[in-house]
Amino acid sequence: MKDILEVTNLNKKYSDFELKNINIKLPKGMIMGLIGENGAGKSTTIKSILNVINTDSGEIKIFEKDNRKYEKEIKEEIGVVLDDSFLSEYLTPTDINKIMKKIYKNWDEKLYFKYIENLKLPKHKMSKEFSSGMKMKLKIAVALSHHPKLLILDEPTSGLDPIARNEILDIFQDFIQDEENGILVSSHITSDLEHIADYITFISEGKIVFTKTRDELLDNYGIVRCSKDEFEKIDKNDFVKYKKSKYEYDVLVENKFEFKKKYNIEIIDKPTIDDIMLIYIKGEK
């Protein structure tokens, strides 16, 4: 299976932050969720992929082409949603259509207005009068309406109510059905990623902690809740990290089935992606 996006040994150093040896491979037909705490490096990674910022070293290929050498050609086939909109809030969706027709060769006016209608956005109202959720829906409609092959999304469901989020997640899943497209999506709403992501890449303090399939994380990982005495009997090689509270230890294990068998433990809790991330960040080894 060919990779629609490949990031190799990406590095970027600032005075107070460093992105170190970031490696990402996103196969066609897949959705990859990018997770991590605020300031972990998610947005820096996305901006590097889009050439918004210059990197110190590393290689980025999109559609198997160098993202700098073929930047103009590649951007014709990428749909982007970032926190900061490049469009004036004094524009209406109708105004935006007129502008986008001049920017993208493959801009599809009918598809755009179909999204506008389905997402219940007023065509002739300036976007400055939209709610934050409506503004995000508009960004997504714009990103999808020139038939991109790759979507790069930074917090695309932020500000949306649960019903609107489900609508958007359905659109994303439809987008990858032909197995030729792909999505890289950064989100703090990890429950969304539990529904749609095929892979999860976890970034912390400028480094990738892991890239794993969603099923591997949610089906194999487990949290053992135990007393201090029980914890001290566990081999340190048999868990990832632990977090101590006043009354018990929360122990993150990578393979709950092997752990159950070795320690004869009946109950191991199934973690969410948030649970796993929290113990990795706040836990001890």
N, C-alpha and C positions, 0 to 999 in steps of 0.2 A: 504493500500500500504506500503510495507516494505521499510525501509531506507537503502540505499546502503552505506551511510556515516552518522555518528552521532557524533557530538562534543558537550560535555557537560561541562560547567563551566571551560573552558580552561583559565589558567593564566600563564603568563610568565613575569618576571620583570627583566629589565636591569637597569643600572645606570641612563640612560636618556630616558627610554621608558618602558611602561608597557602595556601588553595585558591583558584585564580585562574581565573575565566571558564571554568568547566567546561561543555561542551556535549555532550550525548549524545542520540542518536536511535536507539531500538530498535524496528524494525518488528515487526509480528505475525508469528508463525511462525519467529522467528529466535532464535539464541543469541549473546549478545555476551560475550566474555571481557574482563575488566578485568585488566591486567597492570601491573607496576611494582615497583620495589625497596621494601623495608620503609620505611615512613614517607613514601611517595610521595603518599598521599592517597586510596588506594582505599577504605579503611574509612570515612574521613570522608565521602567521596562517598556511599557506601551508607547511612550513618547519616543523612545529610541527606535522601536520597530517602525514608527511612522516618520522617522527623520525630523521630528520636531526639535529634538536636541541632538547634538553631536556626541558620539561615544568615543572613549579613549582607545578601545580595541575591541576586536570581535568581528563576527560575520553574521549578517542577517540575510536570509534568502526567503523570498515570497514567490510562490509559483515556480520555485527552483531558479529564480533570478535574483541577482544582487539588488538589494533594495535601494541603493544609492545610484548605481549605474543606470538602472531602469525605472527610476522613481516615477516619472510621469506616466509611463505605460502601466506600471503596477497600480498606481492610485486610481486609475480608471476602473479597476476591478476590486476595490476595497470600499466597504461601507464602514463609516466611523461614527461612534458616539462618544464624546468626551464631556467632562464636566462643564467646560467652557464652550459655549456655542460661538461659532464664527459668524453667525448671522445676526443682523440687527434686530432688536426686539420691536422695532417700528415696522417690520415687514409682516404681512399677512401670509398664510399658507399659499394663497394665489400668487402673491408677489414672489415668494420663494420658488414656485414652479417656473416662473419666467426666467429667473436667474439660473436655476439648475439646468435648464434646457441648453443654456449657452456654455455651461461648464463641462457636462458629461455627454459624451457621444451616445451613450446608451440610455440616456434619461427616458423613462417611460411615464409620460404624463397620465395615461389612463390608470396605470398601477398606483401612481402617487395619490391620485384623488380617490382611488378605491381605499387605500390605507387611511386617508383623511376622513372619509365617510365612515369606515368600519371602526375607527378609533374615536369617532364622535367629536371631531375637531371642527370648529367654525372656519369656513374658508376665507371669510372676509374680515376677520377680526385680527387686530395686531397681536403678535405673540406676547407683548409686554402685559397684556390683559389676561393671559393664560395663567392657570395655576401651575405649580412646579411639576405636577404630574402630567398636565397637558403639554407643557414644554418638552418634557422627556418623550412623550408620545410623538410629538412633531419631529424631534431629532431622529427617532427610530424610523419614522416614515421616510424622511429624507435619505437616511443611510441605506434603505432597502430599495429605493425606487430607480436605481440605475443598473439593476441586475448584477450586484457584486458577487464575487466568488468567495470572498473572505470578509467576515464582519469582525471588527476590533472594537470592543465595547468596554467603557469604563463606567461602572455603576449604572447600568441601563434601566434597572427597575427601582432606583432610588426615587422616593417621593410618590410612588404609585400605590394605590390601595390594593388589597388582595385580589379583587376581581380583575382590575386592569393588569396587574402583574401576571396573572394566569393567561390573559389574552396575549400579552407580549411573549411569554414563554412558549405558548403554542406557535406563535409566528416563528420564533427561533427554531423550534423543532421541525416545522415545515421546511424551513430554509435549507436544512441539511439532508432532507430526505433523498435527494438524487445522488448522494454519496460523492459529489464532486466539490461541494462547498465546505467551508469550515468556519468555526466561531472561536475567538479568544475573548473571554469575558471576565473582567475583574468585578468582584462583588463582595460587599460585606453581608449581604443577605444570603448566607450559605444554604439556607433551606431551599432557595431557588436552584442552587447548583446541585443539591441532592436530587432534584427532579429531572434536570436536563443534561448535566455534564457527563461526559464519558471519562474525562481525565480531570484530576485536581492537581494543580501545581501550587505548592505552599512556599511563599517567600517570607523570610524573616531576617531583619537587619541586613538587607542587601544580598542575602544568599538564598539559594534554593534549598529548602529542607528536604523536600521530596516531590516527585511526580508519580502519582499512582492512579489506577483506575478508580472510579467512584465505587464500584462494587467491591474492590479489594479493601478500600477503607471502611465501608459501612458493613460489610459481611465478615471480614476477618479480624479487624481490630476489636478490642474489648476493654472495658474498664472494670478492674477488680477493686471492690471496696472492702477493706479489711482493717483489722486492729494493728497496733504497733507490733505485737508479738507475732501475728501472722505475717506481717510485712517482712520482719527480720528473717523469716525462714525462706523467703524467695531469693533465688539466685539473681544477682544483678544483671546477668546476661539474658535473663528471661523477660525483661520488660524494657520499655522505651524510656519512660520517665514516670515520676510520681509527684503527686501534690498532696501535701499534708494539711489537714484541717484540724480543728480542735478535738474531734472525736474519732476520726478515721483517716486512712490513707486511700487516695484514689490512684490506682496503679494502671498505667496505659500499657497494654500488651499488643503486640503486632499480630499474633496468631492465637486467638482465644481457644481454638480447638486443641492445639498442642498443649497450651497452658492448662486447660481443664484436665487433660489426660495425665499430665505430669504431676499436678498438685491435687488432683481429685476434688476440684472445686465445682460445685453444682451451678452456682449463679454467677455469670459474668455479664455485666450490662452492655447493651449495644450502644455505642456512642454516636452522637451527631458529628458532623464536620466541625462545628463550633467546639464541642467537647475535646476533640483531638487537638485542634489548634491551641486551645487554652492550656492544656497540659504541656504541650510542646513549648509554649512561650513562658508560662509561669512555673512549670514543674522543675524538679531536680532529677539528677541522674545518680 
